[in-house]
Amino acid sequence: MPLAIQPDPRFGDADDVQAAIRKTREADHLVRLQAIRHRLLGKSVRDVCDLLSIQSSTLRNWVHRWNEGGIGALRTRPRSGRPRKIDPDFKDLVVERIGGIDDDGKPWSAIAIHGYLKKTP
């Protein structure tokens, strides 16, 4: 396995990263921060990759991003291309279902919403 670069400690130590982990609400950002924290704590590339189920190349990319700008550089970047379009009525229907209950009086689950939307033209 090729050597991975080390996270640059000038952008923060493991405690700083842990504080950022507690504050973030983005799942992708959380995983990236956890990877950096583990590397700052001295865990091997293999251990971090096994723990987080990621490839070593992914970890190297995240360490490069950390070394370019710290915590903020690990946030999800905007995607290229045209944004998704959704019919406003369809969006309202989804929002209504997410916050509502089904015919049996139970909250809608993600699977139930998915099935409902597949049947809806």
GROMACS elastic network, one bead per residue, 0.5 to 0.9 nm:
[ bonds ]
;  ai    aj funct       b0    kb
    1     4     6  0.86861   500
    1    45     6  0.87867   500
    1    46     6  0.83464   500
    1    56     6  0.80636   500
    2    56     6  0.84669   500
    3    45     6  0.81462   500
    3    60     6  0.89849   500
    4    45     6  0.68665   500
    4    56     6  0.78593   500
    4    57     6  0.85032   500
    4    59     6  0.79402   500
    4    60     6  0.57472   500
    4    63     6  0.82098   500
    5     8     6  0.88816   500
    5    60     6  0.66859   500
    5    63     6  0.68050   500
    5    64     6  0.76392   500
    6     9     6  0.87036   500
    6    36     6  0.89019   500
    6    39     6  0.70400   500
    6    40     6  0.75839   500
    6    60     6  0.87767   500
    6    63     6  0.68473   500
    6    64     6  0.87362   500
    6    67     6  0.85676   500
    7    10     6  0.88435   500
    7    11     6  0.84967   500
    7    36     6  0.67172   500
    7    37     6  0.88453   500
    7    39     6  0.69523   500
    7    40     6  0.64570   500
    7    63     6  0.55139   500
    7    64     6  0.76939   500
    7    66     6  0.65353   500
    7    67     6  0.60461   500
    7    70     6  0.89226   500
    8    11     6  0.63061   500
    8    12     6  0.78554   500
    8    13     6  0.87834   500
    8    40     6  0.85270   500
    8    63     6  0.83240   500
    8    66     6  0.73843   500
    8    67     6  0.54506   500
    8    68     6  0.89271   500
    8    70     6  0.83204   500
    9    12     6  0.51859   500
    9    13     6  0.56444   500
    9    14     6  0.87248   500
    9    40     6  0.76729   500
    9    67     6  0.85910   500
   10    13     6  0.77663   500
   10    67     6  0.86678   500
   10    70     6  0.84794   500
   11    16     6  0.87809   500
   11    66     6  0.77199   500
   11    67     6  0.75095   500
   11    69     6  0.73220   500
   11    70     6  0.50287   500
   11    71     6  0.74871   500
   12    15     6  0.77763   500
   12    16     6  0.55189   500
   12    17     6  0.68113   500
   12    70     6  0.74477   500
   12    71     6  0.83674   500
   13    16     6  0.53223   500
   13    17     6  0.64131   500
   13    18     6  0.87276   500
   13    37     6  0.77384   500
   13    40     6  0.67455   500
   13    41     6  0.86075   500
   14    17     6  0.50868   500
   14    18     6  0.60995   500
   14    19     6  0.86859   500
   14    36     6  0.80532   500
   14    37     6  0.50824   500
   14    38     6  0.77727   500
   14    39     6  0.87180   500
   14    40     6  0.58000   500
   14    41     6  0.64530   500
   15    19     6  0.62608   500
   15    20     6  0.87060   500
   15    37     6  0.81675   500
   16    19     6  0.51513   500
   16    20     6  0.64099   500
   16    21     6  0.87241   500
   16    37     6  0.88617   500
   17    21     6  0.61545   500
   17    22     6  0.87665   500
   17    33     6  0.63972   500
   17    34     6  0.78022   500
   17    36     6  0.77119   500
   17    37     6  0.60190   500
   17    71     6  0.74378   500
   18    22     6  0.64106   500
   18    23     6  0.88448   500
   18    33     6  0.79130   500
   18    34     6  0.78847   500
   18    37     6  0.71188   500
   19    22     6  0.52759   500
   19    23     6  0.65804   500
   19    24     6  0.89861   500
   20    23     6  0.50995   500
   20    24     6  0.61410   500
   20    30     6  0.84337   500
   20    33     6  0.76908   500
   20    71     6  0.76137   500
   21    24     6  0.54798   500
   21    25     6  0.85153   500
   21    29     6  0.82551   500
   21    30     6  0.57801   500
   21    31     6  0.87360   500
   21    33     6  0.64184   500
   21    34     6  0.73112   500
   22    25     6  0.83982   500
   22    30     6  0.86454   500
   24    27     6  0.79425   500
   24    29     6  0.71350   500
   24    30     6  0.64871   500
   25    29     6  0.79772   500
   25    30     6  0.75795   500
   26    29     6  0.52935   500
   26    30     6  0.61709   500
   26    31     6  0.89127   500
   26    75     6  0.82357   500
   26    76     6  0.84425   500
   27    30     6  0.50322   500
   27    31     6  0.64529   500
   27    32     6  0.88244   500
   28    31     6  0.53597   500
   28    32     6  0.64201   500
   28    33     6  0.87139   500
   28    74     6  0.88054   500
   28    75     6  0.76828   500
   28    76     6  0.70023   500
   29    32     6  0.51556   500
   29    33     6  0.61187   500
   29    34     6  0.85803   500
   29    71     6  0.89005   500
   29    74     6  0.62015   500
   29    75     6  0.53357   500
   29    76     6  0.66508   500
   30    33     6  0.51412   500
   30    34     6  0.61515   500
   30    35     6  0.86932   500
   30    75     6  0.89383   500
   31    34     6  0.50364   500
   31    35     6  0.62505   500
   31    36     6  0.87548   500
   31    52     6  0.74426   500
   32    35     6  0.51477   500
   32    36     6  0.63832   500
   32    37     6  0.86639   500
   32    59     6  0.81603   500
   32    62     6  0.66187   500
   32    63     6  0.88740   500
   32    74     6  0.64893   500
   32    75     6  0.83428   500
   33    36     6  0.51382   500
   33    37     6  0.60833   500
   33    38     6  0.86095   500
   33    62     6  0.88524   500
   33    71     6  0.74019   500
   33    74     6  0.73453   500
   34    37     6  0.50234   500
   34    38     6  0.61463   500
   34    39     6  0.86240   500
   34    48     6  0.88880   500
   34    52     6  0.84010   500
   35    38     6  0.52561   500
   35    39     6  0.63273   500
   35    40     6  0.86799   500
   35    48     6  0.63122   500
   35    49     6  0.80979   500
   35    51     6  0.89642   500
   35    52     6  0.74266   500
   35    59     6  0.71309   500
   35    62     6  0.80998   500
   35    63     6  0.85303   500
   36    39     6  0.51076   500
   36    40     6  0.61050   500
   36    41     6  0.85785   500
   36    48     6  0.89858   500
   36    59     6  0.83140   500
   36    62     6  0.76365   500
   36    63     6  0.67248   500
   36    66     6  0.77820   500
   37    40     6  0.50111   500
   37    41     6  0.61622   500
   37    42     6  0.87462   500
   37    43     6  0.89938   500
   38    41     6  0.50267   500
   38    42     6  0.64906   500
   38    43     6  0.55405   500
   38    44     6  0.82683   500
   38    47     6  0.88757   500
   38    48     6  0.65397   500
   39    42     6  0.50791   500
   39    43     6  0.51639   500
   39    44     6  0.67818   500
   39    45     6  0.73263   500
   39    48     6  0.72886   500
   39    63     6  0.88299   500
   40    43     6  0.74623   500
   43    46     6  0.82445   500
   43    47     6  0.62572   500
   43    48     6  0.64842   500
   44    47     6  0.51666   500
   44    48     6  0.62646   500
   44    49     6  0.85573   500
   45    48     6  0.52391   500
   45    49     6  0.60598   500
   45    50     6  0.85217   500
   45    56     6  0.67390   500
   45    59     6  0.77053   500
   45    60     6  0.88596   500
   46    49     6  0.51439   500
   46    50     6  0.60570   500
   46    51     6  0.84625   500
   46    55     6  0.89583   500
   46    56     6  0.73333   500
   47    50     6  0.51747   500
   47    51     6  0.59877   500
   47    52     6  0.85923   500
   48    51     6  0.50606   500
   48    52     6  0.61008   500
   48    53     6  0.80907   500
   48    54     6  0.80850   500
   48    56     6  0.86821   500
   48    59     6  0.82931   500
   49    52     6  0.53692   500
   49    53     6  0.54329   500
   49    55     6  0.59535   500
   49    56     6  0.61754   500
   49    58     6  0.88050   500
   49    59     6  0.72809   500
   50    53     6  0.50678   500
   50    54     6  0.68638   500
   50    55     6  0.84421   500
   51    54     6  0.80951   500
   54    57     6  0.84020   500
   54    58     6  0.65340   500
   54    59     6  0.71792   500
   55    58     6  0.52214   500
   55    59     6  0.65619   500
   55    60     6  0.88385   500
   56    59     6  0.50388   500
   56    60     6  0.62114   500
   56    61     6  0.86580   500
   57    60     6  0.50280   500
   57    61     6  0.62172   500
   57    62     6  0.86852   500
   58    61     6  0.50927   500
   58    62     6  0.62883   500
   58    63     6  0.86844   500
   59    62     6  0.50678   500
   59    63     6  0.61625   500
   59    64     6  0.85811   500
   60    63     6  0.50643   500
   60    64     6  0.61432   500
   60    65     6  0.86270   500
   61    64     6  0.50656   500
   61    65     6  0.62462   500
   61    66     6  0.86486   500
   62    65     6  0.50160   500
   62    66     6  0.61239   500
   62    67     6  0.85792   500
   62    73     6  0.88041   500
   62    74     6  0.68246   500
   63    67     6  0.61186   500
   63    68     6  0.86162   500
   63    74     6  0.89125   500
   64    67     6  0.50867   500
   64    68     6  0.62972   500
   64    69     6  0.89318   500
   65    68     6  0.50759   500
   65    69     6  0.64358   500
   65    70     6  0.72100   500
   65    71     6  0.88551   500
   65    73     6  0.56583   500
   65    74     6  0.62221   500
   66    69     6  0.54228   500
   66    71     6  0.64290   500
   66    72     6  0.81172   500
   66    73     6  0.59689   500
   66    74     6  0.63207   500
   67    70     6  0.60319   500
   67    73     6  0.85242   500
   68    73     6  0.69869   500
   69    72     6  0.63757   500
   69    74     6  0.80661   500
   70    73     6  0.55421   500
   70    74     6  0.70738   500
   71    74     6  0.55790   500
   71    75     6  0.74060   500
   72    75     6  0.56654   500
   73    76     6  0.82890   500
   73    77     6  0.86002   500
   74    77     6  0.83334   500
   76    79     6  0.87281   500
   79    82     6  0.87542   500
   79    83     6  0.84776   500
   80    83     6  0.83165   500
   82    85     6  0.87176   500
   86    89     6  0.84565   500
   86    90     6  0.68635   500
   86    91     6  0.64673   500
   87    90     6  0.51536   500
   87    91     6  0.61935   500
   87    92     6  0.86936   500
   88    92     6  0.61501   500
   88    93     6  0.85973   500
   89    92     6  0.50816   500
   89    93     6  0.62347   500
   89    94     6  0.87608   500
   90    93     6  0.50177   500
   90    94     6  0.63346   500
   90    95     6  0.87104   500
   91    94     6  0.51448   500
   91    95     6  0.62074   500
   91    96     6  0.85230   500
   92    95     6  0.50955   500
   92    96     6  0.60015   500
   92    97     6  0.85571   500
   93    96     6  0.50671   500
   93    97     6  0.61733   500
   93    98     6  0.86460   500
   94    97     6  0.51106   500
   94    98     6  0.61361   500
   94    99     6  0.87242   500
   94   113     6  0.76906   500
   94   117     6  0.81750   500
   95    98     6  0.51638   500
   95    99     6  0.63921   500
   95   100     6  0.85014   500
   96    99     6  0.54576   500
   96   100     6  0.59301   500
   97   101     6  0.70123   500
   97   102     6  0.79824   500
   97   107     6  0.86088   500
   97   108     6  0.65246   500
   97   113     6  0.70433   500
   98   101     6  0.79997   500
   98   107     6  0.78272   500
   98   108     6  0.60841   500
   98   109     6  0.78194   500
   98   110     6  0.81174   500
   98   113     6  0.75378   500
   99   107     6  0.76099   500
   99   108     6  0.76795   500
  100   106     6  0.85078   500
  100   107     6  0.61354   500
  100   108     6  0.66214   500
  101   104     6  0.76652   500
  101   105     6  0.54302   500
  101   106     6  0.51441   500
  101   108     6  0.54940   500
  102   105     6  0.53764   500
  102   106     6  0.55150   500
  102   107     6  0.61507   500
  102   108     6  0.58456   500
  102   112     6  0.88870   500
  103   106     6  0.74830   500
  104   107     6  0.88330   500
  106   109     6  0.86103   500
  108   111     6  0.81815   500
  108   112     6  0.60927   500
  108   113     6  0.64074   500
  109   112     6  0.51172   500
  109   113     6  0.62299   500
  109   114     6  0.85549   500
  110   113     6  0.51412   500
  110   114     6  0.60962   500
  110   115     6  0.86427   500
  111   114     6  0.50430   500
  111   115     6  0.61979   500
  111   116     6  0.85611   500
  112   115     6  0.51390   500
  112   116     6  0.60862   500
  112   117     6  0.85922   500
  113   116     6  0.50060   500
  113   117     6  0.60673   500
  113   118     6  0.85694   500
  114   117     6  0.52155   500
  114   118     6  0.62285   500
  114   119     6  0.88193   500
  115   118     6  0.51894   500
  115   119     6  0.64819   500
  115   120     6  0.88049   500
  116   119     6  0.53217   500
  116   120     6  0.62841   500
  117   121     6  0.78442   500
  118   121     6  0.75909   500
